[in-house]
Structure formats: structure tokens, C-alpha cells
Amino acid sequence: MLDIAVGGLVGSDYIFRGITQSNHSPSGGAYFEPDLTTPIGVFYVGLAGWAISWPTAFGFTDPSAEIDFYGGWRNSWGPVSLDLGIIYYYYPSETPSALTTQSDFYELYAKLGYELVKGLTIGGNVFWTPDLLHYSESFTTGGISNTPDALYASFTAKWVLPWTAGDLGAYLSGELGHWWINDAGFTNPVFVAFNGNPAVDPSYTYWNVGLAFTYKTLTLDLRYHGTDQSVQQCASFLLVGVPNPSNNWCDDRFVATLKFDTSVAVGH
């Protein structure tokens, strides 16, 4: 059985793990995902795109968009669900910089969910990459590339509220995660603050909490995002030089997003 899921969104910002990808400006996106249901689970592939606006300082390459290619397998057994897959982040039309000629990278992921009671689900996610943002392109020591691998793990929860009014519903959801970015031990650390500032650990904790209203195929998501990053950590992670209060790419932020999701059955 083949189903094709499609959707799109517009939002006041595009936040990825606490860091704006659109310079705190409105952004839009869309996705296309064929799903094949088999006796051993659902196999899927997908294509998604986002409008982004990155820093133009030293180290970033101002791509025209973010394109995500992904695929995997998922299944459920009663209240338990599991999703295993891979996602590739592609940034087209990048302008080469002093640090890298492209930022493309991939992550392997695993997502586990458990429905405690009807309407209340908790979960855990793990994402891992061997070379975050492809910074190994230019950072080499003795012919060996410095490849900052990164592991992101998070706990999630979602409660579908018992309140409804016709086709109108609502849910509360949130996430608490930590991104371990392995940049320690390098002769030339990748994520540093320049101009004589000491290197800082780029790893950080991220969280979000939100209320969403649903109506048929539409969802209005009202969400607050935050991290424990200092201004210097944010500047170090983004390679934008001396940290100062104007580097607000990692600021805590409220985001409103309107989403559209639907699916079409093929060959039924």
C-alpha cells in the first residue's frame, strides 16, 4: 500500500535546535514523502525544502536554501513506535569561503515513542553525524582532517487535549535535548572564537514548549524555543568572530507557524 504525504508551512522564524536559520525572519517550507506499507513496517523516502538566510561573516557561505533528502523505516507495536533513518542536509548555491566550500552533511537517526495513556505520548530521539556542517573540508592537521562529529539526543512529550469543538482540536508538546559536539583535542579546533578569544565548548542544551491548534489538515503551532548558550558560545558555533550582544542567532525566541499536511492513497 502506497501513500504520498505532502505538506507545507509558513512561520515567523525557522529555528533548528535553538539556532535561527532565517536570521529571525519569516520562512517557509514544503515536503513530499511517499510511504510504502509492508507486513514488516513502513518504508519511506522524502524531500523537504526550507527558505534560509545564514550569517555572511567569515566561515559561512550564504546558500540559497536548505534541501533535505531523507528515508527510513518505521513501525509500531501497540503503544510502542520506532523510526530509523538517515537525513542529508543539502545547501545549494553556496559561495566558497575561507573555511569550507560546502556545508552539506548527513545524520543517522532513531526515534522511539511510547503512548502512556490515550493522547499522552513520550519519546526519545538520537541523531548522529561524523562531520557536522562539513567543516573538515579545510581544517587539517598533518594531513588529517578535523571532523567534528556530533550527537544530539532529546526527550519529547505530546499531550492531545481532550477538548474539541467540531473539527477543532489542540495539543501541548515539548522537547528537551542536548547537542554534544566533539571538537575537543584538535590541534586547530574548528569551533572557536577568533581575534584572540579562547575556544569554548560548542555543545549546548536546547528546549522548546508549545501549544498547537488543529483544524482538519491545518495546524497553528505557537512555540517558544530556548538554549543555554552564552553569547560567546553562539558566536563560536557560528564562526562569526568576536562575540557581542548583536550576535543574536541563538536568542530564545517565540515562533508562530501555520502548517498544512495531507496524504493521498495510491493504487487502493
C-alpha positions as CSV (number, residue, x, y, z in Angstrom):
1,M,0.0,0.0,0.0
2,L,1.5,3.3,-1.1
3,D,0.6,6.7,0.4
4,I,2.0,10.0,-0.5
5,A,2.2,12.7,2.2
6,V,2.6,16.3,1.2
7,G,2.6,19.5,3.2
8,G,3.9,23.0,3.6
9,L,4.3,25.7,6.2
10,V,5.0,29.4,6.8
11,G,6.5,30.6,10.1
12,S,7.7,33.8,11.8
13,D,11.2,32.1,12.0
14,Y,12.9,28.9,11.2
15,I,14.6,27.5,14.3
16,F,16.8,24.4,14.2
17,R,17.8,23.2,17.6
18,G,17.6,26.7,19.1
19,I,19.5,28.5,16.3
20,T,17.7,30.6,13.7
21,Q,18.3,29.5,10.1
22,S,16.4,32.5,8.7
23,N,18.1,35.4,10.6
24,H,14.9,35.7,12.7
25,S,12.9,36.5,9.6
26,P,9.8,34.7,8.3
27,S,10.5,31.4,6.4
28,G,8.5,28.8,4.5
29,G,9.0,25.2,3.6
30,A,7.3,22.2,2.0
31,Y,7.8,18.4,1.8
32,F,6.9,15.4,-0.3
33,E,7.0,11.9,1.2
34,P,5.9,8.6,-0.4
35,D,5.3,5.8,2.2
36,L,5.1,2.1,1.4
37,T,3.3,-0.1,4.0
38,T,4.5,-3.7,4.2
39,P,4.0,-6.6,6.6
40,I,7.2,-5.6,8.4
41,G,6.5,-1.9,8.7
42,V,6.5,1.3,6.6
43,F,9.4,2.2,4.3
44,Y,9.6,5.9,3.3
45,V,11.6,8.5,1.4
46,G,11.2,12.2,1.5
47,L,12.2,15.5,0.1
48,A,11.8,18.8,2.0
49,G,12.9,22.4,1.4
50,W,13.3,25.5,3.6
51,A,14.0,29.1,2.9
52,I,17.0,30.2,4.9
53,S,19.3,33.2,5.5
54,W,22.7,32.4,7.1
55,P,25.3,34.7,8.6
56,T,27.5,36.2,5.9
57,A,30.5,36.5,8.2
58,F,33.8,34.6,7.9
59,G,33.1,30.9,7.6
60,F,29.5,30.8,6.2
61,T,28.7,30.5,2.6
62,D,25.2,32.0,2.1
63,P,23.3,29.1,0.4
64,S,20.1,29.8,-1.4
65,A,18.0,27.2,0.6
66,E,18.1,24.1,2.7
67,I,17.1,20.9,0.9
68,D,16.6,17.8,3.0
69,F,16.7,14.3,1.5
70,Y,15.7,11.6,3.9
71,G,14.5,8.0,4.1
72,G,14.0,5.2,6.6
73,W,11.7,2.6,8.1
74,R,9.2,2.9,10.9
75,N,6.8,0.5,12.7
76,S,4.6,0.3,15.8
77,W,3.7,-2.4,18.2
78,G,0.8,-1.4,20.4
79,P,1.8,1.7,22.3
80,V,5.5,1.5,21.1
81,S,6.8,3.1,17.9
82,L,10.2,3.1,16.3
83,D,11.6,5.1,13.4
84,L,15.1,4.5,12.0
85,G,16.5,6.6,9.1
86,I,19.0,8.9,7.5
87,I,18.7,12.6,6.5
88,Y,21.0,14.6,4.2
89,Y,21.1,18.4,4.5
90,Y,22.0,19.9,1.2
91,Y,22.7,23.7,0.8
92,P,22.7,24.7,-2.9
93,S,24.4,27.7,-4.5
94,E,27.0,28.2,-1.7
95,T,29.7,30.8,-2.2
96,P,33.1,29.3,-1.2
97,S,34.6,30.8,2.0
98,A,37.9,30.6,3.8
99,L,36.7,27.6,5.9
100,T,34.7,25.4,3.6
101,T,33.3,25.0,0.1
102,Q,30.1,23.4,1.2
103,S,28.2,22.8,4.4
104,D,26.3,19.6,3.4
105,F,26.2,16.9,6.0
106,Y,24.1,13.9,7.0
107,E,22.7,12.5,10.2
108,L,21.6,9.0,11.2
109,Y,18.7,9.0,13.5
110,A,16.5,6.8,15.7
111,K,13.2,7.9,17.2
112,L,11.3,5.9,19.9
113,G,7.8,6.7,21.1
114,Y,5.6,5.3,23.8
115,E,1.9,6.1,24.4
116,L,1.5,6.1,28.2
117,V,-2.3,6.6,28.0
118,K,-4.6,7.6,25.2
119,G,-3.5,11.0,24.0
120,L,-0.3,11.2,26.0
121,T,3.0,10.1,24.3
122,I,6.6,10.4,25.4
123,G,9.6,9.7,23.2
124,G,13.3,9.9,22.7
125,N,15.4,10.9,19.7
126,V,19.1,10.3,18.8
127,F,20.8,12.0,15.8
128,W,24.5,11.4,14.9
129,T,26.8,12.8,12.2
130,P,30.5,12.1,11.7
131,D,31.2,15.6,10.2
132,L,29.0,18.5,11.3
133,L,28.5,21.1,8.6
134,H,31.4,19.6,6.7
135,Y,34.0,21.7,8.4
136,S,36.6,19.0,7.7
137,E,36.9,20.4,4.2
138,S,39.6,23.0,5.2
139,F,40.6,22.1,8.7
140,T,43.5,19.7,8.5
141,T,46.4,19.0,10.8
142,G,49.3,16.9,9.4
143,G,47.1,15.8,6.5
144,I,44.4,14.5,8.9
145,S,41.1,16.4,8.7
146,N,39.5,17.7,11.9
147,T,36.0,16.3,11.6
148,P,33.7,17.4,14.5
149,D,31.3,14.5,15.0
150,A,28.1,15.5,16.8
151,L,25.4,13.6,18.8
152,Y,22.1,15.1,19.5
153,A,19.7,13.3,21.9
154,S,16.4,14.6,23.2
155,F,13.3,13.7,25.2
156,T,9.9,14.6,23.9
157,A,6.3,14.7,25.1
158,K,3.0,15.3,23.5
159,W,-0.5,15.5,25.1
160,V,-3.5,15.7,22.8
161,L,-6.0,17.7,24.8
162,P,-9.4,16.2,25.4
163,W,-11.0,19.5,24.5
164,T,-12.5,19.6,21.0
165,A,-15.0,21.7,19.1
166,G,-16.2,20.0,15.9
167,D,-13.0,19.6,13.8
168,L,-11.0,21.9,16.1
169,G,-8.6,20.3,18.5
170,A,-5.4,21.1,20.3
171,Y,-2.3,19.6,21.8
172,L,0.7,20.5,24.1
173,S,4.2,19.3,23.2
174,G,7.8,19.9,24.1
175,E,11.3,18.8,23.7
176,L,14.5,18.8,25.9
177,G,17.7,17.9,24.2
178,H,21.5,18.2,24.3
179,W,23.9,18.5,21.3
180,W,27.3,17.0,22.1
181,I,29.7,18.5,19.5
182,N,33.1,16.8,19.7
183,D,35.6,19.5,19.0
184,A,38.0,18.7,21.8
185,G,41.6,17.6,21.4
186,F,42.1,19.1,17.9
187,T,45.3,21.0,17.3
188,N,43.2,23.5,15.4
189,P,39.7,23.4,17.0
190,V,37.0,24.1,14.4
191,F,34.5,25.9,16.7
192,V,36.5,28.8,18.2
193,A,36.1,32.5,18.9
194,F,38.5,34.4,16.8
195,N,40.6,37.5,17.4
196,G,42.4,36.2,20.5
197,N,39.3,34.9,22.3
198,P,39.6,31.5,23.9
199,A,38.0,28.4,22.4
200,V,34.7,27.4,24.0
201,D,32.8,24.1,24.1
202,P,30.2,24.4,21.4
203,S,28.0,21.7,23.0
204,Y,24.7,23.0,24.4
205,T,21.2,22.2,25.7
206,Y,18.1,23.1,23.7
207,W,14.4,23.1,24.6
208,N,11.0,24.1,23.3
209,V,7.5,24.0,24.5
210,G,4.3,24.9,22.6
211,L,0.6,24.8,22.1
212,A,-0.9,23.9,18.8
213,F,-4.4,24.1,17.4
214,T,-5.5,21.7,14.7
215,Y,-8.4,22.1,12.2
216,K,-8.7,19.3,9.6
217,T,-5.4,19.5,7.6
218,L,-4.2,22.7,9.2
219,T,-2.1,23.2,12.4
220,L,-1.3,26.5,14.0
221,D,1.8,26.0,16.2
222,L,2.7,28.6,18.9
223,R,6.1,27.6,20.3
224,Y,8.9,29.1,22.5
225,H,12.5,27.9,21.8
226,G,15.5,28.3,24.1
227,T,19.1,27.2,24.7
228,D,21.7,27.6,27.5
229,Q,24.2,29.0,25.1
230,S,26.1,32.1,26.1
231,V,26.8,34.9,23.5
232,Q,30.3,33.6,23.2
233,Q,29.2,30.0,22.6
234,C,26.8,31.1,19.9
235,A,29.5,33.2,18.2
236,S,31.9,30.3,18.4
237,F,29.5,27.8,16.9
238,L,28.6,30.2,14.0
239,L,32.2,31.2,13.4
240,V,31.2,34.9,13.4
241,G,34.2,36.3,15.2
242,V,34.3,38.3,18.5
243,P,31.1,37.6,20.5
244,N,29.0,40.7,21.2
245,P,25.3,41.3,22.1
246,S,24.4,41.8,18.4
247,N,25.1,38.1,17.7
248,N,21.5,37.1,18.4
249,W,21.3,34.0,16.2
250,C,20.8,31.8,19.3
251,D,18.5,34.0,21.3
252,D,15.4,32.5,22.9
253,R,12.5,33.1,20.6
254,F,8.7,32.7,20.2
255,V,7.7,31.3,16.8
256,A,4.3,31.0,15.2
257,T,3.9,28.5,12.4
258,L,1.0,27.6,10.2
259,K,1.2,24.1,8.7
260,F,-0.7,22.1,6.1
261,D,-0.5,18.3,6.0
262,T,-2.4,15.8,3.9
263,S,-1.9,12.4,2.2
264,V,-3.1,10.6,-0.9
265,A,-3.6,6.9,-1.2
266,V,-2.2,5.4,-4.5
267,G,-3.4,2.2,-6.1
268,H,-6.0,1.4,-3.5
